[in-house]
Amino acid sequence: MEIRDALNLIHRIENLPEIYNKIEMAVYSVIHSYFDEMLEVEKKESAIMEREDYSFDELSSFLDQKRSIHDKYWSNPSEYYRPCSSSSEPRHVWAYLCDIEVLQNGDDENSLFIFKANYKKTGDSTKVVKAFILRVSGSSLKIEHEFFG
């Protein structure tokens, strides 16, 4: 190892807490923004589905909006993760997330990040674990996979 490389390594180690904090905030921000945008559409869907006389045709534009949001935040092109239905109950309620953790693999060549949280509705004793793997895609941080538990 050359002296220059050693000095760069020392500098990086000295700044790790700040680097990790910024990475954690970036991961947190991506998931938070994704949840906020999806929730706005889900609220509109829910309002329509509360009516007894609603038509499924009324929901198609919302599905298009959810797919557009998905395309903005996701790097994984698999159809499995693309929105394909409407729900009378929003499922992207940020306020229901608790015990949030952000983990990372530390590989500079192939950085992966895990956002993990418990999803607990107000007044409900049941918690569901939600986790997302994020990775750098181009110059953006994008969601690659979602896990349920």
C-alpha positions as CSV (number, residue, x, y, z in Angstrom):
1,M,0.0,0.0,0.0
2,E,1.4,3.4,-1.0
3,I,1.4,6.3,1.5
4,R,-1.2,8.2,-0.5
5,D,-3.5,5.2,-0.3
6,A,-2.9,4.8,3.4
7,L,-3.7,8.4,4.0
8,N,-6.9,8.2,2.0
9,L,-7.9,5.1,4.0
10,I,-7.2,6.9,7.3
11,H,-9.2,10.0,6.1
12,R,-12.1,7.7,5.2
13,I,-12.1,6.0,8.5
14,E,-12.0,9.3,10.3
15,N,-15.1,10.4,8.4
16,L,-17.1,7.1,8.6
17,P,-19.6,8.3,11.2
18,E,-20.5,11.3,9.0
19,I,-20.5,9.2,5.8
20,Y,-22.8,6.5,7.4
21,N,-25.1,9.2,8.7
22,K,-25.5,10.8,5.2
23,I,-26.0,7.3,3.6
24,E,-28.6,6.5,6.2
25,M,-30.5,9.7,5.6
26,A,-30.4,9.2,1.8
27,V,-31.9,5.7,2.2
28,Y,-34.5,7.0,4.7
29,S,-35.4,9.8,2.4
30,V,-35.9,7.6,-0.7
31,I,-38.3,5.3,1.2
32,H,-40.1,8.2,2.9
33,S,-40.7,10.0,-0.4
34,Y,-41.9,6.7,-2.1
35,F,-44.3,6.1,0.8
36,D,-45.6,9.7,0.7
37,E,-46.2,9.7,-3.1
38,M,-47.9,6.3,-3.0
39,L,-50.1,7.3,-0.1
40,E,-51.5,10.3,-1.9
41,V,-52.8,8.0,-4.7
42,E,-54.0,5.3,-2.3
43,K,-56.1,7.9,-0.4
44,K,-57.8,8.9,-3.6
45,E,-58.5,5.2,-4.4
46,S,-59.8,4.6,-1.0
47,A,-62.2,7.5,-1.2
48,I,-63.7,6.1,-4.4
49,M,-63.9,2.6,-3.1
50,E,-65.8,3.8,0.0
51,R,-68.7,4.5,-2.3
52,E,-71.1,1.6,-3.0
53,D,-71.6,2.7,-6.6
54,Y,-68.0,3.1,-7.8
55,S,-66.9,1.7,-11.1
56,F,-63.5,-0.1,-11.6
57,D,-63.0,2.2,-14.5
58,E,-62.6,5.1,-12.1
59,L,-59.5,3.4,-10.6
60,S,-57.5,2.9,-13.8
61,S,-55.9,6.3,-13.7
62,F,-54.8,5.8,-10.2
63,L,-53.1,2.5,-11.1
64,D,-51.3,4.4,-13.9
65,Q,-50.2,7.0,-11.3
66,K,-48.9,4.3,-8.9
67,R,-47.0,2.6,-11.8
68,S,-45.4,6.0,-12.6
69,I,-44.3,6.5,-9.0
70,H,-43.0,2.9,-9.0
71,D,-40.9,3.6,-12.1
72,K,-39.4,6.7,-10.4
73,Y,-38.3,4.8,-7.3
74,W,-37.5,1.3,-8.4
75,S,-34.6,-0.2,-10.4
76,N,-36.0,-3.7,-10.6
77,P,-38.0,-4.1,-13.8
78,S,-39.8,-7.3,-12.6
79,E,-43.5,-7.2,-13.1
80,Y,-43.8,-8.9,-9.6
81,Y,-43.2,-5.5,-7.9
82,R,-45.2,-3.3,-10.2
83,P,-48.6,-2.1,-8.8
84,C,-51.4,-4.1,-10.3
85,S,-54.4,-3.5,-8.1
86,S,-56.3,-1.0,-6.0
87,S,-57.1,-1.2,-2.3
88,S,-59.7,0.4,-0.1
89,E,-57.1,0.7,2.6
90,P,-53.8,2.6,2.0
91,R,-50.7,0.4,2.7
92,H,-48.0,3.1,2.4
93,V,-48.7,5.0,5.7
94,W,-45.3,6.3,6.9
95,A,-46.7,7.0,10.4
96,Y,-47.2,3.2,10.8
97,L,-43.5,2.5,10.5
98,C,-41.5,2.1,13.7
99,D,-38.2,0.6,14.8
100,I,-36.5,1.7,11.6
101,E,-33.1,0.4,10.8
102,V,-30.8,1.1,7.9
103,L,-28.0,-1.4,7.1
104,Q,-25.4,-1.5,4.4
105,N,-23.0,-4.0,3.0
106,G,-19.9,-1.7,2.9
107,D,-19.0,-2.7,-0.7
108,D,-17.9,0.4,-2.6
109,E,-18.1,-1.5,-5.9
110,N,-21.6,-2.9,-5.4
111,S,-23.2,-0.9,-2.5
112,L,-26.5,-2.4,-1.2
113,F,-28.6,-0.9,1.6
114,I,-31.4,-2.4,3.6
115,F,-34.3,-0.3,5.0
116,K,-36.0,-2.4,7.7
117,A,-39.0,-1.4,9.9
118,N,-42.0,-2.7,11.7
119,Y,-45.3,-1.7,10.2
120,K,-47.9,-1.4,13.0
121,K,-51.3,0.2,12.4
122,T,-52.6,2.5,15.2
123,G,-54.6,0.5,17.8
124,D,-53.4,-2.9,16.3
125,S,-51.2,-5.2,18.3
126,T,-49.9,-7.0,15.2
127,K,-46.6,-5.8,13.6
128,V,-45.4,-6.8,10.1
129,V,-41.8,-6.5,9.2
130,K,-41.2,-4.5,6.0
131,A,-37.7,-4.4,4.4
132,F,-36.4,-3.0,1.2
133,I,-33.1,-3.5,-0.5
134,L,-31.8,-0.3,-2.2
135,R,-28.9,0.1,-4.6
136,V,-27.2,2.8,-6.6
137,S,-28.6,2.9,-10.1
138,G,-26.8,5.4,-12.3
139,S,-26.6,8.5,-10.0
140,S,-29.7,7.6,-8.0
141,L,-30.5,5.4,-5.0
142,K,-33.4,3.1,-6.1
143,I,-35.4,0.3,-4.6
144,E,-34.4,-3.2,-5.8
145,H,-36.5,-5.6,-3.7
146,E,-39.2,-5.5,-1.0
147,F,-39.5,-8.2,1.6
148,F,-42.5,-8.9,3.9
149,G,-42.4,-10.7,7.2
